[in-house]
Amino acid sequence: MEIPLAYVQSLDGFLTDSNGKSPTEWASPEDQEYFKQLVIETGLVIMGTNTYEAHKEILKPHDGLLRVIMTRAPEKYASVQVPGQLEFSSLSPADLIASLENRDFKKALLAGGAKLYSSFFNANLISSLQVTIEPILFGTGECGATGIPINTHLQLIDTRQLNTRGTLLVRYKVV
Ligand SMILES: NC(=O)c1ccc[n+]([C@@H]2O[C@H](COP(=O)([O-])OP(=O)(O)OC[C@H]3O[C@@H](n4cnc5c(N)ncnc54)[C@H](OP(=O)(O)O)[C@@H]3O)[C@@H](O)[C@H]2O)c1
């Protein structure tokens, strides 16, 4: 399965601002639109419960889109589960991907957060990294690369400037 990982960060490398606020509060409209289209085009998004809890009010159902939330306690979410749209799984990253492959999915977008990036990188499942760099400095916050295997090598695919303020999208293949 092809598994791109996508996130937006401050220029100094943080996923959340100094008050712990998510990108919906500070990422540029151009990045938010790019990410929305990426999610719809991919059709399958995986995230952890902390990311889900931080964004659940704005996660609207969309035809042809499955969101899988990873948690050790899927039973806690039984009342909001909608098979085929919003599912909760306690499988390991490798077992989850195998089960999605059995359902004929060929691509999954890993959308967050840092704990899941670490689990998927350490299981050798990430195929590419798409990072939006916002021209903003937070000084502190949560770093996207926390817990990933040291010395992970990447090869540039392309770069794109998303707006006149200088928001940059950089895409790398994991080699
Ligand atoms: N800048 C960005 O692009 C971006 C993107 C996404 C998120 N974020 C931010 O990042 C924060 C959340 O990130 P986070 O790292 O704290 O949490 P996370 O990765 O979203 O979720 C971690 C939780 O997922 C569950 N989980 C189940 N299986 C797991 C596994 N194999 N590996 C790791 N976790 C597993 C665990 O909760 P249970 O107790 O349920 O088992 C774990 O505590 C939020 O503030 C969000 O806004 C930023």
Ligand as a Chemical Component Dictionary entry (heavy atoms), coordinates in Angstrom:
data_LIG
# 
_chem_comp.id                   LIG 
_chem_comp.type                 NON-POLYMER 
_chem_comp.pdbx_formal_charge   0 
_chem_comp.three_letter_code    LIG 
# 
loop_
_chem_comp_atom.comp_id 
_chem_comp_atom.atom_id 
_chem_comp_atom.alt_atom_id 
_chem_comp_atom.type_symbol 
_chem_comp_atom.charge 
_chem_comp_atom.model_Cartn_x 
_chem_comp_atom.model_Cartn_y 
_chem_comp_atom.model_Cartn_z 
_chem_comp_atom.pdbx_ordinal 
LIG N1  N1  N 0  0.311  20.155 12.039 1  
LIG C1  C1  C 0  -0.338 19.110 11.564 2  
LIG O1  O1  O 0  -0.358 18.894 10.335 3  
LIG C2  C2  C 0  -1.051 18.169 12.490 4  
LIG C3  C3  C 0  -1.603 17.006 11.966 5  
LIG C4  C4  C 0  -2.266 16.148 12.839 6  
LIG C5  C5  C 0  -2.354 16.454 14.183 7  
LIG N2  N2  N 1  -1.813 17.592 14.660 8  
LIG C6  C6  C 0  -1.909 17.905 16.088 9  
LIG O2  O2  O 0  -1.240 16.900 16.809 10 
LIG C7  C7  C 0  -1.910 16.656 18.047 11 
LIG C8  C8  C 0  -2.225 15.166 18.187 12 
LIG O3  O3  O 0  -1.061 14.386 17.960 13 
LIG P1  P1  P 0  -0.553 13.289 19.022 14 
LIG O4  O4  O 0  0.772  12.833 18.576 15 
LIG O5  O5  O -1 -0.729 13.843 20.404 16 
LIG O6  O6  O 0  -1.612 12.133 18.913 17 
LIG P2  P2  P 0  -2.164 11.198 17.715 18 
LIG O7  O7  O 0  -1.018 10.588 17.001 19 
LIG O8  O8  O 0  -3.194 11.941 16.950 20 
LIG O9  O9  O 0  -2.958 10.085 18.545 21 
LIG C9  C9  C 0  -2.241 9.230  19.403 22 
LIG C10 C10 C 0  -3.232 8.289  20.093 23 
LIG O10 O10 O 0  -3.713 7.345  19.131 24 
LIG C11 C11 C 0  -3.941 6.089  19.775 25 
LIG N3  N3  N 0  -3.183 5.029  19.101 26 
LIG C12 C12 C 0  -3.703 3.843  18.704 27 
LIG N4  N4  N 0  -2.795 3.091  18.109 28 
LIG C13 C13 C 0  -1.653 3.786  18.108 29 
LIG C14 C14 C 0  -0.356 3.502  17.624 30 
LIG N5  N5  N 0  -0.048 2.353  17.016 31 
LIG N6  N6  N 0  0.603  4.435  17.782 32 
LIG C15 C15 C 0  0.311  5.606  18.382 33 
LIG N7  N7  N 0  -0.926 5.936  18.860 34 
LIG C16 C16 C 0  -1.893 5.023  18.735 35 
LIG C17 C17 C 0  -3.547 6.279  21.243 36 
LIG O11 O11 O 0  -4.715 6.707  21.941 37 
LIG P3  P3  P 0  -5.773 5.707  22.671 38 
LIG O12 O12 O 0  -5.708 6.076  24.101 39 
LIG O13 O13 O 0  -7.102 6.052  22.052 40 
LIG O14 O14 O 0  -5.369 4.317  22.397 41 
LIG C18 C18 C 0  -2.572 7.457  21.183 42 
LIG O15 O15 O 0  -2.493 8.178  22.392 43 
LIG C19 C19 C 0  -3.167 17.510 18.022 44 
LIG O16 O16 O 0  -2.922 18.690 18.769 45 
LIG C20 C20 C 0  -3.351 17.845 16.565 46 
LIG O17 O17 O 0  -4.002 19.074 16.362 47 
LIG C21 C21 C 0  -1.161 18.461 13.850 48 
# 
loop_
_chem_comp_bond.comp_id 
_chem_comp_bond.atom_id_1 
_chem_comp_bond.atom_id_2 
_chem_comp_bond.value_order 
_chem_comp_bond.pdbx_ordinal 
LIG N1  C1  SING 1  
LIG C1  O1  DOUB 2  
LIG C1  C2  SING 3  
LIG C2  C3  SING 4  
LIG C2  C21 DOUB 5  
LIG C3  C4  DOUB 6  
LIG C4  C5  SING 7  
LIG C5  N2  DOUB 8  
LIG N2  C6  SING 9  
LIG N2  C21 SING 10 
LIG C6  O2  SING 11 
LIG C6  C20 SING 12 
LIG O2  C7  SING 13 
LIG C7  C8  SING 14 
LIG C7  C19 SING 15 
LIG C8  O3  SING 16 
LIG O3  P1  SING 17 
LIG P1  O4  DOUB 18 
LIG P1  O5  SING 19 
LIG P1  O6  SING 20 
LIG O6  P2  SING 21 
LIG P2  O7  DOUB 22 
LIG P2  O8  SING 23 
LIG P2  O9  SING 24 
LIG O9  C9  SING 25 
LIG C9  C10 SING 26 
LIG C10 O10 SING 27 
LIG C10 C18 SING 28 
LIG O10 C11 SING 29 
LIG C11 N3  SING 30 
LIG C11 C17 SING 31 
LIG N3  C12 SING 32 
LIG N3  C16 SING 33 
LIG C12 N4  DOUB 34 
LIG N4  C13 SING 35 
LIG C13 C14 SING 36 
LIG C13 C16 DOUB 37 
LIG C14 N5  SING 38 
LIG C14 N6  DOUB 39 
LIG N6  C15 SING 40 
LIG C15 N7  DOUB 41 
LIG N7  C16 SING 42 
LIG C17 O11 SING 43 
LIG C17 C18 SING 44 
LIG O11 P3  SING 45 
LIG P3  O12 DOUB 46 
LIG P3  O13 SING 47 
LIG P3  O14 SING 48 
LIG C18 O15 SING 49 
LIG C19 O16 SING 50 
LIG C19 C20 SING 51 
LIG C20 O17 SING 52 
# 
